């Protein structure tokens, strides 16, 4: 099973959430690719769309490999065991964290220009285009809970079995269409997986798109 695009994945995911009878007051996409999937989910469920800003913290020697994540509301997660104690690595990691904190603030300013959704007491669905390590989604769960969300559901088209199992212990529910114990890269499950631009996200967040008619 694979998806033609993020839009296709979002439509299939939305239909699964309807089938499962998932309670949802607001849909929060994780920028940038997750917002494309979330927009389709929000449309099918007829629920408001917003974002929850997260940033991956990459290993100093291999930035694509996540050793932690940042999220709104001062959430910082670090895998201390993977990072190790090497002084130079730690020093470089501090630079990376500062860089990602700056980017997170930039994204907050860019993607929250309209009044943010108040999720206190709400049932929220957190959506991304896939889960590898699950670090950013874990940070997003903590952020949503810190904002007072009553219920937090994770919904993704595809994810690594080990990461999904970890998130099931933190979220109220985890919905995933493809649970793969041999997970590779998220893009391998999509026929079209080009990088989502800021402009695409901003277009999806325009007022006429974020609130159901």
Secondary structure as UniProt FT lines:
FT   HELIX           6..20
FT   STRAND          26..29
FT   TURN            31..32
FT   HELIX           33..45
FT   STRAND          48..51
FT   STRAND          54..59
FT   TURN            60..61
FT   STRAND          62..71
FT   TURN            72..74
FT   STRAND          75..78
FT   HELIX           80..83
FT   HELIX           87..111
FT   TURN            120..121
FT   STRAND          123..128
FT   HELIX           135..146
FT   TURN            147..148
FT   STRAND          151..160
FT   HELIX           161..168
FT   TURN            169..170
FT   STRAND          173..180
FT   TURN            181..182
FT   HELIX           186..189
FT   HELIX           198..204
FT   HELIX           207..210
//
